[in-house]
Amino acid sequence: MRVGILSYPMLFQRDGSLQVQVRETVKALNRLPPLAGGAQLEAELVDPFRSRLDDYDVVHVFAAVNGNHRIVEAAVDLRVPVVLSALVAPGWNRSNGTRARIADRLLGNLIACDMQTSYAQTRHALHLASLIVAQGEAERQAIRSAFLISPAKVRVLPGGISPHFFDADGTLFRARTAIAGQFALMVGAVSPYKNQLGIAQALSEMALPFVVIGEALERDTDYLRQLRAVPGVICMGALHQQQRMLASAYAAASVFVMPSQGEGCPLAVLEALAAGTAVMMTADTALVLPNSEFALKKVRWDDSRAQKSALLALLEAPPARERVRALVRPFTWDSVALQLADCYADAIMLVRRADRAAGACAASGAPAGAGSAAA
């Protein structure tokens, strides 16, 4: 089985959780043993300048935004099954989905043109895909409620965690940085949406140093400047290709914070937990870990008082690191790859079944209807 992996063209011009997810997914898929019947799964990043989508048995598209609906369209036109990791924000619901559809119609009437909003493009991609992968139940609910997609079409599959995070300790990070004592850590792009500045002010009031690993886009350079001006903040930039150093930073931290306005199933949070570090994060997330309240506190992104309370609880009674790690031990890239292989096989079966039905309708002279796997 040949699997083509692709996303929007500028994906690898920066580093982040999605980039890690794509790279690790490809590597884990290629480590799989032969499938039923002896076939070997071969996965690769698609070079659209040298390859055609119908060179593959199935394509896996990461993200339903940034023009990726055109990739899904092209694959469907070529009768290639599509698995779509949608990455829909869990904040979408029935109410704002209805408003988005109304806005689409109003915009079209206003400019007398068939112009699509990002909502319409996302919904189009979700509608056309053979199967959709969501990172949690909250994302599946958002896909159903806001985009009107049947939940039967959606498989829930969290991201994976690389093994070295489970073995990490803070020695390397502390030796290279000379940072001693307690500190809070956040890893990710620096931006108003991620809300580093808000949590930095709360941490400064608590006199808890705040280490920020990540870069800001050019449009957010003033935001980064304001962040650096907060007492106790240490901005380290990105740790490109330094996975051991990053794992050690997670393990050295007293607490990991992710106070974004919204998150799907953030890889950085899973990695911090794998390193044994407790987490305080936004309540607007698709991440659900049963019986995790002792180590994973969820708070509204703009509720500073509740954030401080959650942080104090984790700092005053830090949970045992092995107990924290146990929360995410099942989330390996190899287990993700096994489940994805099943998704690919099911997507291929759905398209073949639809093609057979369309062929039977054509032979009988009956209208084929819209009974494709993309419906």
N, C-alpha and C positions, 0 to 999 in steps of 0.2 A: 504494500500500500504506500503510494507516494503522497505525502502531505506537504502542501505549500503554506508557509506561515508568512503573513504580511500585515502591514498596518499603513498608516499615513507616511508620506515620503520623508518628513523631517524627524521621524521618531528618534533616530539614533544620533541626532545632533546635540543631544544632552543626555545626562544619566539620571535615572530615577527608578521608581519601583516598577513601572510598566516595562522599561527597557530590560531590567533584570528578569522580569517575568517571561518576556519573550525569549531571551537567550537561554534561560534555564529550562523552559518548556521544550525548546528544540533539542537541547542536550539530553534531557530525560527521555524524550520520545525515542531518540536514537539508541538509548541504552536498553530499551525493552527487549525481552526475548521474543522469538518468533510467535506470531499470532496463531490462533486456531487455524489449522490447515497448513501450517508451516510458512505462511507468508511473513516476510520481514517488513516492519514499518520503517520507512525512510522519511525523515522530516528535514526541511531546509527553508531558509529564508528566501523568498521569491525575489529575484531580480526582474522587475517588470520590463527592463530594456532588452533582456535576453531570453526570457521565458514567457510562455503563454499559460494562462490559468488552466486550460484544458490539457496541459502536460501533467497535471496532478489528478489523483483520484478524488481528493477532497482538499478544500482550502480552509484555513483557519484564520479569520480576520480578528485582530485585536482592536477594540474600540469601535463604537458605532458613530463616532463624530469625525470631524476634520476631513470631510469628503469621502470617508470610507464607504458610504452608501453606494458610490460609483463602482467600487471594487465588487461589492455584493451583486450589484446589477449585472456587471460584466460576467461574473461567474454563473449566475442564474441563466443568462442568455446562452451561455455555452453548455448548459446542463451539467455544471460541476457542483456537487454538494458543497454547502457553506455552513461551517460552524462559526458562530459569532460570539466572541467574548465581549459583551455589550459595554460593560463598565458604566452603567447608568447610575447616576447619583441617587441614593436612597431617599433623598428629599422630594423626589417626584411623587405625586399622589393624584387621586382622582380630580381634586379641585384644580390644581395648577395645570394638569393635563388638559382639562376642559377649556381652561382659559387660553392655553397655547393653541388649541385647535381653532378657537374663535379668532384669535389673533392672526392665524394663518389665513383664514377666510377674509378678514378685514383688510389685511395687507394686500391680498390678491385683488380685491375690489378697488382698493385705493389707488393702486398703480396700474391697474388693468393689465397685469402681467402674471405669468405663471412663475412666481418667485417663491422658493421654499425657504422657510426658516430652519435653524438647526434642529428644532423639535421635529419638523416634518421630515427632514433628512434622516434623523435617528429612527423615527417610526417606520420610515420606508425600509431602512436596512433591517430592522427587527422583523418586519412583515415578510421580507423576501428570504431571510436566512432559513436554512433547513432546520437547524437547531441553534439554541441560544444558551450560552453559559453565563450564569450569574454567580457572583462571589458570595452570596448569602441570601437568606430568606427575605431580608428587607429589599434587596435589589430585585428579586423575583416579584415581590409585591408591587414595587414601583413600575416594573415593566408591564405588569398586568393592569394596574389601576390607571396609570397615566398614559400608556401607549396602546392600551386595549389589545394586548397580545395574550393568547391563551397560555396559562401556566403549564399546560401539558407539553408545551414546546420548549420549556426552559429547564435546564439541568443546573442544580446548585453545586458548585465546585470551588472551594476556596483556593487561594494560591499556595505555593509550596515554600519550604524553608530549606536553605542549604545546610548540610550537616555540621559545618564548622561553627555555626552559631550556638549549637547545643554544647559544644566543648569550650566555649570562650571563657576567658577570665580577664580581669582588668589590668593585668601586669603590663602588657605592651603599651596600652594607651597611657597609663600613668607615667611610665618610664620616658616616653617620647614627649609628653606634654608638660610634665612636672605639675600636673593638677592633682592636688591632694584633697582629702576630705569629701564631704557630700556635695553632689551637684545633680541638677536635672539636665536631661538631654533631649534634644529634638533633632530628627534627621528628615530632611526633605527640602523642596524648593522654598526659598524665602519669599513670601508674598503676603499681602493683606488677607487673602483667602485662607492661608495656612495659619494666620493669626499669631505669629511668633511675638509680635510687639505686645499684644494683649497679655499673653502669658508671661512675657518677660517682666512687665510691670508688676504683676502679681508676685512673681518669684523674688523680685527686688525688694518688695515690701516684707517678704518672709526671710530676707537675707540669705537666700539659697542661690548659689552661682548657677548660671544657665549656659550650657554649651550648645551651640547651634552648628550643625553640620549640614551644609547645603549652599547652593548658589541662588542669586537673584537674577531674574531677567533684567535687561536694560531698563524696561519701564518701571521696575521696582527698586532701582538703585537708591532713590530717596528713602524708601521704606527701610532698606538695609541700613542706611546711614542713621535713621532714627533708632533702629534696633541696637546698633553698636553704641549709641549714646546712653543707653539704660545701664545704670550701675550693676555690675555683676555678670554682664553678658560677655561671652567669649565666642566670637564667630570664627570658625575654622575653615570655611569654604567647603568644597566638595572633596571627598576622599576617593578620587578616581583610581580604579583598579587597586584599591587597598582594602580588600575584603577582610583580611585578618585584623587590620587596625580598626575597621568599623565594628567588627564583632567584639573586639576588646573594649571599644567605647561603650557599647551597649552593656557589657558586663560590669564595667567600672561605675556606671551611673547608679545613683541611688533611686532614681525614678525616671521613667521615660514619659514625655508629654506629647500629645498630638491634638491640640485644641482647635482644629480646623473648623470651618463653617460646615463642612460635610466631608465624609470619607466613605469609600466603598468598603473594601476589606484590606486595609492598608498593610502592605508588606512590612514596612518599618515596625509596626506594632507587633506583628507576628515574630519578627526577628528579635525584638527586644524581649519578648516573653521567652523565646527560645534560649536567650542568654541568661534567663533567670531574673530579669528586672521587671518590677511591677510597673503598670501603665495607668496614667490618667489621660483620657481622650474624649473627643467630642461625642455627645449622645446621638448625633445624626450620622449613624454609621450602619453598614450592612453586616458588620462583624458580630457574630453571636457565638459565644463560648459557654457552654453549660457549666454552672457551678464555679464561675470565675470571679465572682464579686470580690473575693479576698485579694485579688491581684490586678483586677481590671476595673477601674472606676470610670463610668461614663457620665459626663456633665455637659450641660449646654455650653457652647463655645463662648458665649458672651456673659456667662454668670461667674464673675470673678470670685465672689464669696464662696460659692459651691466648689469652685476649683481649689481654692485654698484649703477648704475643709477636707476634700478628697486627698489632696497632697499630704496634709498633716497626718491623716489616718495611715497612709502608706509609709510615711517616714518614721512615725512613732512606733509602728508595729510592722516592720518589713516582713513579708512572707518568705518562707524558706525557698531558696532558689530552685531546688529540685522539684518542689511542688508547683512552682510557676512554670518551669519547663514542661512538666507533664501535661499542662493544658494544651500544648501545641505539638507534642511529639508525633501524632498521626499525620501532621501536615508536611509530608516530604514531597519533593518534586517527582520522585518515582511513583508514589501513589497517585499523584495528580495525573501523570502520564498514562497510567493504566486506565483511569476513568475517562480520559480524553480519547484513548484508543477505542473504547466502547462507543463514545459519542460519534466518532468518525464513521465507525461501521454502521451505526444506526442512521446517520445522515445519508450515507451511500444507499442503504436499503430503501429509505423514504423516497429518494429521487428515482431509483430504479422502479419502484412500485408505481410512482406517478407516471413515469414514461410508459410503462406497460398499460396502465389504465387509459392514457391518452391514445396509445396505438390501437387498443381495442375499440375505443369510441370512433376513431377515424375509420377503422375497418367496417364498422357497423353503420357508419353514416350518421351516428348520433353526435350531438354537440359535445365537445370535450369538456367544456366548462373550465373552472379555475382550480381543478383538483390536483395541483402540483404540490410538491413538498414544501414549496415556498409559501403556500397560502396560509 
